[in-house]
């Protein structure tokens, strides 16, 4: 499940020191969804939510993992049209439908058949050419699927293959945030594979949660490009600067981003995109979309979707690196 890995890794910048608040710092970490997670939550007394956290990840996998043959999404991909999907599948489907429309089809979870064909999914890779791409595009299009009133999935073609990996990681963090809220926790910083949700503040330090964003131009080492304050927001990132597959015969590089409107992998001038939104599933979906969209389309969309804040790193025609930040994102930057 390497596609769950974040490409703009976000690090916690938490230091030790005095604790004037008297609050307890609880931490739960481990591996899930093919990546790692680190959950920090503050409370008056020591808490251990590991079993509840494990239950959330188990439920996500059962509903949305294409890497588990018995999951709901796998059964639907295999042709089951009678399965009644759970609340998680419904929410992810409906949000995907919303982002699909807002991005004019650049976010499309039915791109799964192409993800597999290009060698980035759980199914067998095939040799791709223009004829094969054209034939597979008939199975791509979120306008070709429907969530019925009975909460079953209707597909216009049985070969349509769902792949929610570009939104499921962010959604899993949203579910973990609900878990924290349900346990009365008001201050937390949750991270899964580099995507984050923050609520409240780091009360132990009497400061906002501070997170760092990696420099995407550093391929062999890690260097922070920026640090920001994160409070009551979700952050997700995507990029094509480190994860690609190289053809052993031709030496050509194929990046992980697939343009669902053309069927081909995308070598765009955008190196990385970080998006802030009110929930992490939405941030995850838009960050993925921005890697497939041309930069001018991204900037135009951001003037319409005012609830989003974004930080885009891109290269110009001369190969020089540039940055774009929305005013709201820039206001969160921690100045050195």
N, C-alpha and C positions, 0 to 999 in steps of 0.2 A: 504493500500500500504506500509506496514511496510518493505517490501523487499527493498524499496528505502533508508532506513536508513543506514547511514554509520556506520561501525563497528570500524573503527579507526578514532574517531572523531578528527577533526582538528579545533583548536581554533585560532581566530585572537589575535595576541599579539600587540595591538596598544595602545600607551599611549598618554595622553594629553600633551600639551606643546606648545612652541612657533611655529609660522608658518612663517618662513623666505621666503617661496616661494610665499606667497600671494594667493595660490590656495585654492579652496573651496572643502571641504570634503562632498560629497553627499553620502547618505546611504539609501538603499531600502531594507526592510526586510519583511518577512511574511511567510506564509505557502503555499506549492505547492507540487504536486507529492507525497503526503503523508508524507512529511517531512518539514523542515524549510529551509529558504534561507536568506542569508545576502550578499548584494552587495554593495561594497564600490568603488566609482569612483570619481576621482579628476578632477576638471575643473576650468577654469578661473572665471566662474560665476555659481551661484546656478542653479542646474538642477533637474528636477523631471521626471524620466523615468518610473514611476510606470505603466502607462497605456500600454506602449510598453512592459514592462516586463510581465505584465499579459497576453498580446497577445501571447508572446512566449510560456508561460506555457499552455495556452489554445490550441495552435497549436500542441504542443507536446502531450497533452492528447488526442486530436482528432485523431492524427495519431497512437500513440504507446501505449496507456494505455489499458491493459487487464482488468482493473477494470471499464471501461466505456463500456457498451454493444453496444453503437452506434459508437464506434471508428472504424477506418479502420482496425486495427489489430484484433479487436473482430469480425468484419464481415468476415475477411479472416479465422479466426479460426472457424467460424461457417459454412464455406464452400463456401463463395463468391469467385469465381475464375475470375470474370469479373471486379472487382474493380481496377481502375487505381490508384496506390499508389503515394503519393506526394514525393517531393524532400527529405523530412526528412526520410521517410520510406526507400527510395532508398539508401540514404547515410548510414543509420544504417545497412541495409541489406548487402551492399557491404563491409563495415568495418567488420561486423560479419563474413562474408565469408573469409576475409583475416585472421582474428585472429583464426578462426576455423582451417584453414590450418596450420598456424604457430604453434599452440598448439597441433596439431595432434588430434583434436576433443574434447579437454578438455573444450574449449569454444564453446557452442552449444545452441543457442536460441531456438532450437526445443525441448529442454529438458522440455518445459512447461508442457507437459502431466505428466511427473514425478514430477515436482514441485507441481502440483495440487494433484496428488495421495498421495504424502507424507505429505500433509497438509500445504504447504507453499505458496499456490497460491489462486486465487479468487474462484476456483471451489471446489466442494465437495471432501473431503478427503476419501480415500478408504482403506480397510485393505490390507496391502502389505505382500506378501510372494514371494518366488523365482519364482513361476509359474506366478504370476501377473507381477512381474518385467520383466521377459522374454517376456511376451506378449506385454507390453508397449514399450519395446525397439525397436520394429519394426516401431514405429512412431517417433523415435529419429534419427537424423542425418541431418546435414545441407547440406550434399551432396544429400539429397532427395528432396530439394526444389530449385526453380529457379526464378530469376527475369527476365521476358521475355523482348523482345525488345519493347513491347507495355506497359511496366511497370505494368504488372499484375503479380500475384504470382502463380506459378505452383507448386503443391505438388504431390509427387508420391502416397501419400495416403491422403484421405480427413481428416483423424483423426489427422494428424500432427498439433501440437499446438505451435504457436510462443509465446515466452516470452522474450521480449527485456529489461526486467527490469534491467538486469546486465550491460547494456550499455546505457540505455536511460537517466539515471540521469546525467552521464558524458556528454552525447550528449547535454542535455539541457543547461549545462553550456557553451559548445562551441557555441550554438546558442545565448546565452546571451552575450558572448564575441564578436560575430559578431555585435550584436546590439550596443555594446559600440563602436566598431571600426567605424560603420556607423555613429555614432554621433560625431566622431572626438575625442573620449576620448582615451588618450594614457597611462594613469596610472590607473589601477584598480585591485581589488582583489575580485573575485567572488566565493561564496561558496553556494553549495546546498547540504544539508545533510552531510556535512563533506568533500565533494569533491571540488576541487578548480581549478581555472585558475587565474594566475597572469600575468599582463603585466606592463612593466615599473617599477617604484619604488613608494614608499610612499614619494612623493615629499614634503609633509608637514613636515615630519621628516628628509628629506634629507637622507633617508636610504632605503635599500631594504625592500620588504615585508617580514615579519618574521612570520612564522606559527609554531604551536606546534603540536606534535603527541602524542596521548594518550598512556600510558603504557597498553598493552592488558592483563597483568596479574592482574590488579587491577579491580576486579569485582564489588565492592561495593562503590568505590570512584574513583575520577579522579586524575591522576598524569601524568605529562608530561614525556614521554620517551626521547624525543629529540625535538629540535627546529631547523628549517632550513630556509635558505634564498630561496625565490621563486621568480624568475624573468623570464618572457616570457616562462613559462612552465605550465603544468597541472599536478595535483596530484590527485590520487584516491587510496582508501584503502579498504581492505576487511579483514574479520576475522570471526572465528567461536567461539570465546571465550565468547560471551555474549548472542548470539541469538540462542536459540535452543528450541525444543518442547520436553516435557517429557511425555512419555506414562503413563497414570494414573494407569494402571494395572501392567505393568512390571517394571516401574520406569526407563526404558532405555531412554537415551537422544539421540535425533536425531538433528544433527546440520543443519544449513540452506544450507550448501554446498552440492550439488548433483553431483556425478561423472557421467557424461553422457555416459562414456564408459562402466560402469557397471550397471547403473540404481539405485545404492544405495546411501544413504547419506554417507558423507565422514568424518571419524574421522582421520584426518591426523596429522602429527607431526608439521605442520605449524600453528602457532597461528594467525599470521596476516601478511599481505603483503601490502606495500605501493609502488606505482609505479609512476614514473615521465615520461611523454611523451610530444610530441608536441601538442597533443589535449587530452581533458579529456575523450572523448568516448573511445579512445584507451587505456588510462591509466586504466579506469574503467573495460574494458573487460579483460585486462591482469591481473589486481589485482584479479578479480573473478576467472580467470583460475588458478592462482597460488595456490588458496586454494583447488582446486580439484586435482592438479598435485602433484606427489611425489616430495620431495625437490630436489632430484638429477636431475629430469627433468627440474625443474625451473632453476636451476643453469646452466644447459647445454643450455637452450634456451637463457638465458641472455648473454652467450658468442657469440651467433649468432645475436640477436637483439640488436645491439650496440646503437641504438637510445633510448633504454629504460634504465632508472636507477631505482634501486629497493632497498628496505630495508625490509628484511625478519626476522621475529622473530619466532623461532621454539624451540621445545623441543627434547632432545635426548632420548635414550633408558632408561636412568636413571631418566627421568622426569625433567632434569635440562634445564633451559632456555638459549638459545644462540641467537646471532644476526649475520646477514650477510648483508653487504652493498656493492653495487658496488662502485668502486672508485669515479665515478661521483656524486653519492649520498653523500658519505662521505665528499666530498669537500664542500658540501653545509651546513654541520652541523655548527651551531653556538656554539662556544666554550664558556663555562662559565668562 
